[in-house]
Amino acid sequence: MQGAIAEGIFPRGSRLPATRDLARELSVSRNTVLTVYEHLMSQGYVMARTGSGTWIAETLPDSCLHSPRSTVVSEPTVSKPAALSKRGATLLGHANASPYQWGAFVPGAPDVRQFPHKLFSQIQSRLNREPDIERLIYSSNGGCPQLRQALAEYLSVARSVRADASQIIITEGVHQAVDLVTRVLCDAGDTVWIEEPGYWGTRNLLRINGLKIQAKAVDEQGIIPDLPPRSKAPKMIFVTPSHQYPLGVHLSLERRRQLLDLARRHKCWLVEDDYDSEFRFSGQPFPSLQGFEPDAPVIYMGTFSKTLYPALRLGYLVVPASLAQPLRVAAAELYRGGHLLIQRALAEFIQKGHYMAHIRRMRKLYSQRRRFMTGLIERYLGAAFMPAFSHEAGLHLVLNLPAGCDDVAIAALALRRGVKVRPLSQYYMHPQERRGLLLGYACVDERQCQDAFGILKACLSDALGIIRPEI
């Protein structure tokens, strides 16, 4: 045991087993174990704490630190790479999730400091004191009934969504929602369309589920839904019609009709990702594609990650009535729904008007921060760097860069200097000439924004030779 302590097998400050338990485990007399413990205590390896047992000393005797065992220099162990499946290797080979999720200028990060945490905690505490049994077991009905009802009412008013509570399934965010609908409604090898550029997270989930991905170009009217003659129709089309990610364009009325007509003729599903439509800063939010026509072949996805905070891990699906039961059963089988206590608290938060009040406050704040950011771009970089699509919405904008420049290298340089931006080229599936940087402005106040923008401008100067007045 002395050697095990010296080698760190028993960590310093850890508790040793009770003498009676250790004697039983080793099939020796308890007196033998007591003798060993007393010997270790006399040498300073362990100490007894009244009422709490025997513990390994935080500081070991010098003889232990310089024992022959500890002076042997062994060759460093080189671990062999773990054998991964082809699917696992593909997933890791395309992994793009950033370890940086906060600060200037992380795209898509809401200002989580502004959420009314105290109010939400009070609701949770009251509900948690005497929780119903139904909220402490697995969920097999698509999530908390009160939250599904609250969402049905909210989405009808705010997003013109046509659905009742039975058509809503609560998920742990958009990633789980995409995984669920593709597993249930697609087979490996089926063709799906995505926007080009588009969200890499969706693209990776489709890839890992064995689907054939076709990237369809986006212009100033949104996705271009062209289906050449004799081409195979897609099984699903993934779109962000209210605020295209990442370019920010709005899907035009004509394109909406084209998509819906294509989906009806070829019996495919439109999957509408409505990730941040609440944050439109001029005019009314655009209505959902799902509510554009009665019985539209649209699966609608939403999330609370942008409106509240990402760690909440709550999103939702609104599905046609014919899909509600199969997708509920599949969700329970695949993921075993939970978090019903926090779902119930969120339902009350919505029903009592706190959710809409929070969105109104954040809409005003993010609008101010966006104006401040665009003002810096115009003043210190010039009109050529302004976003190509200037829709006043969302939590980020795209800083234009000269075609063909290395936006990946510029983003890496900015990161080394403490500013976190995303290169636009990484959102394309196929190589493009268009270059840019995604700048998130939602989670930085004006002082932080100005300081970080000064660093970014210096990076652009070094990379592109831009000469502008100092900030």
N, C-alpha and C positions, 0 to 999 in steps of 0.2 A: 504493500500500500504506500510505503514511503516513496518508492520509485515512481508509482503512478502519480503521486502528488507532485514530485519533482518534474515530471514530464508534462504536467498540465492536463493529464487525463481527468483528474478531479480539479476543476477550476478553483482558483483562490476565492475565498469568501462564500463558497457553496456549502450547503448543509450535508453532513454525512448521514447515512441511514441510522435509525435507532438500533442499539446493540441487539435487542431482542429480535428485530426483523432481520438483521444481517446474519445473526447466528442461525436462524431458521433457514434462510436462503442458502447458506454455505454448509449446512448440516454439521455444525460444530457447536461446542458448548458456549453459552453466553459468557462464561468466565474467560474463555480464550479471547473473545472479541473485546471484552473489557480490558484485558491485559494489553492488547495491541493499541487500543485507544489511549490508555494511560501512558504507554511508551511514546506514542506520537506527541502527546500533550507535553511530556517532560522535555522533549527535544524542540518544542516550539512550532511543530507543524500544524497542530490543531488547538482549538480552545473550546472550553465548555461555556455555554451561556445558560444561566439558570432558567429553567422552564421552557427552553427552546432547543435543547439538544447540543450536538457537537458540530463545530464548524471548522473548515479549513482556514488557516490564518491568511490574512491579506498580505502580510510580509513574511516570507519564508526565511529560515536560517541560512546564513552564508554557505554552510556546508552543502546545502541542497542546491544553491545556485551555481556552485562550482564542482558538482559531483562529476565523476567520470562519464556518466551517461550524457550530461549536458554539454560536454566538451567535444563530443564526437561530431565531426562535420560530415553531414551526409550530402549526397548528390541531390540537387533540386529535382523534385518529382514533376515530370511533364505529363499532364493528363491528356489522353487522346480525345479527339473530338467525339461527342456522342453521335451514335448512328441515328439519323433522322429519317422519317418517311419522306417520300418525294413531295407529298403535300406539305409536310412541315418545313422542308427545305425551301419550297416555293414561297410559303408564307413569310419565312424569315428573310428570304432573298429580296422580297419586295416591301419589307417592313419600313414604314415611314413616319411612325408616331414620334413626335418630338419630345425629348425630356424636359423641354422648356414650355411651361404652360402659363406663365405669368410674367408681366412686365412689358416694357416698351420693346418692340411693337408686336406682341404675340397676337396673331390673327384669331378672331373668334372668341377671345377671352372676355367675358363680361366682368364688370366691376363687382366682384362678389362682396366687397366691403359694404356696399350700399343696400344689400338685402336686409330686411327687417328681422334679423336673427332672433332678437329677444321676443318679439311677438310670435314668431313661428315656434320658438321653444316653449312658450307658455301654452300654446295650443297642444303641442306634443305632450307636455308634462301632464296636463289635465286628462287627456285621452289615455295616457299610459298608466295612470294610477289604477284604473279598474278596466283593463282591456277585455273586450269580448273574446271568447274562445276562437271565433272564426278568424280573428286577426293574428292569432298565434300559431296557426297551422299552415300547411301548404295551400296555395291558391290554385284552383283548377277551373275558375270561371272567368279568366281574363283580367283579374285584378279586383281591387276594392270597388264594390258596387257604387258607393257614394262618389268616388272619384270619377268613375266612368259616366255617371249621371251629370256631375258638375262639368265635365269636359264636353259632353254632348250639348249642354246648354250654352257654354261659353263659345264653342266653335261655331255653333249656328249663328250667333250674333257677330262674332269678331271675324270669322273667316268664311261665312256663307257655306259651311259644310252641311251636307244633307245626311243625317244619320241619327239614330237613337243610341242609347247606352249599350244595347245588346251588340252593336257593331263595333264597339271600342275594345281594344285589347291593350292593357298596360304592359310596357316592356322596360328593359333596363337600357334605354337609349336607342338611338337610330341604328347602331351596329347590330344589336340583337334583332331589331325589327327587320332589317335587310336579310339577316341570316334566316329568320323564320320564314319569310315569304318565299325566298329562293329555294329553301329546302323542301317546302311543301308544294310549290307550284312549278318548279323547274326540275328537269333531269340533267344529269351531266351531259355536256355537249350541246345543250340548247343555246340558241343565240339570244343575247340581250344587248340592248343599246344603252350607252351612257353618253353624257355630254363631254365634248372635247373643247376646252379643258373641263375637268370635273373633280369631284372629291375623291382623293386617292383611297380613303377608307372604304368607300363603297366598291371601288374597283378591286381592291384586294380581297374583300369578302366574296365577290363574284368569282374571282379567279380561284380561290381556295375551294369553292363549291363546285368547281369543274365546269364552269359555263364559258361559252365562247363569246368574248366581248368585242363589240364593234363600237368604236368611238365616232360619234356624229358631231360634226363641226357646229360651233355656236357663232352666230353673228349678232348684229344689233337688235334682232327680233327674237333671239333665243335659239334653241336647237333647230337644226334643219332636218326635218323628218322625211328625207327622200328615200324611197324604196325602188331601186332600179328594177326594170322588167325581169321576170324569171328569177329574182332574188328571193331567198328564204326570209319570210317575215320573222321578226323577233318574238320571243316568248314574253319578254318584259322590256319596258322602256323606262329608264330612271331619269327623272327630270327635277329641276329646281325652278319651277315656273315663276314664282313671285319675286325671286331675287337670285338669279343664277350664281352658283358658286363655282369659281371664285370671281368671275368678271363683273357680276352685279346687274346684268341686263334683265329686263322683264319680258316674259314670253308674250308675244303679240296675240291679238284676238285671232288673226288669220292662222297662226301657227297652232293655237289651241284647237281650233276646229280641225285642222289637218291631223293633229295627233289623235284626237278623239275619233275621227272618221277612220283612220288607219287601224286603231285598236279595235273598233267594232267590226270592220271588214275582215280582219285577220285573227280575231279572237285572241288578242294579246292583252296584257295588263299594263296600264300606266302606273308607275310608282312615283307619287308626288312627295318629294322631301321638302317640307315647309319649315326649314330650320330656324329662320329668324325674321319671319314676315311681320312680326309685331313692331319691329323697329324701322318703320318708314317715316321719314321726317317732313315730308311735304305731301299734302293731299291725303286721301283715305288709303288704307292698305288695299292692295289688289285682292279681289276675291280668289278663293281657291279654284284650282282646276277641277277638283272633285265635285264642287257645287255648280259647275258651269252648265251641266245638263242633268236632267233626272236620270237616275240609274247609270251614271257614267262608269265605264270600266276602269275605275281609278282606285288604287290603294293609297291612302293618305297617311303620311308619317309626320309626327311632330315630336318635340323634345322640350324639356324644361331646363336643359343645360345652358341655353343662352339667356332665357328670361329670368331664371333663378340662379342656380350655380351648378357646374358640371358634376361635382361629387355627389349630388343628389341621385344620379343614375336613374332617372325616370324619363320615359318617353311613352309614346302611344301610337297605335295603329287604328285607323278608321277604315273598315273593310266593307265591301258589298255584303248584303245580307246572306247571300249564298256561301260566302267564305267564312262567316263568323264562327260557326260551330267547329268546322275542321281546324281552323287556325287556333281556336281556344284549346282544343284537345292537344294539338301539336305543341303549343307553347308549354302546356303543363307537362307533357311527356319529355320535352327537350330540356326545359329550364327550371321546372318546379318553382312557380312564382312565389314571391315572398314580399317583404318590406310593407306589409299591409298596415302596420301602425303608422308609418310615415305617409303612406298613401291616404289614409283616413284624415290625417292632419292637413295634408295638402288639399283634400276635398273641402274641408271647412275653410281653409285659407282662400280658396277660390269663391266659394258660395257666399262668404261674408264681404266680398268686394276688395279684399286686400291684394289679390293678384292683379286686378286691373289697375288699382291705385299704384302699385309698384311699377307696372309697365309704363304708366303715364309719366312717373318721375324719371325712369330710366330713359325713356324716349327723349325727353327734354335734355337730359344730361348728355346722352350720346350725340344728339344733334349739335350741341354746343362744341363738343370735342371734335366732331367731324369738321365743322367749319373752321376750327382753329388749325387742324391739321392741313386742310386744303389751302388755308391762307399761308402757312409756312412753305408749302410746295410752290405755290404761285410766286411768292416773294423771293425765295432763295434759290429755286431751281428753274422756274419758268413754265410757261404754258405747255411746252412739249412733254413735260413730265406729269402733267395732270392726268387723272384717270380718263381712259378712253370713253368709258360709259359713266356719266356723272350722276347716276340716280342717287338721290339722297336717301340712303337706307343702309341697314346692316351694321356690323361691328368692325368692318375693315374696308379699306379701299386698295386699289392696285396702282402703285406708282409705275408709270410708264418708263421704260428704258429703251435706248437705241436698239434696233433689231440686230440680233446676232451677238450682242455682248454677253458676257458670262455672268448671268445673274446668280448662279450657284456660288461662284467665287466671291462675288460682292456680299452675298448673305453670310458666307463663312467669315469674311473679313469683319463685317459688322458684329458678328457673334463674338469674335475674339476681343472686340472692344466693348462688349456688354450690351449690344442692341440686338434684339431677336426679331428677324424678319424671315419671310419665306419666299424662295424664288418661284416665280410664276411658272417657269419651264417644268418644274416638277409636277405640276397638275395636268400636264399633257401626257397622253399615252404614247403619242408618236412625236418625233422631233418637229419643232416649229421654229420659225424665225422670231416670233413674238417673245419679248422679254419684259420682265417687270418684277416688282417686289410687292408682296402682300404686307400691308401695314395695318396692324390692329390698333385702334385708337380708344377703344371702350374702357380699358382698364388703367389708363394713364391720365393723370390730371394735366393741366396746361403747363405747369412748371416742368414736370417730368417729360412731357412731350417736347417742349422746346429744347431741353438739355439733350435728350436722346436724338432729336432731329439734327442737332449740331454735329453729333458724332456720325450719324448716317451721312450727312452732307460731306463730311471729311472723307468718309469711305468712298463715296461716289467721285469725289475730286481725285483721290488717289487712283481709282480704277479707270475713270473716264476723262480725266483732265478738265473737269468742270470748274470754272472760275466764277464765283458769285460773291456778293457781299457777305461778310461774316455775320453770324447770328448773335 
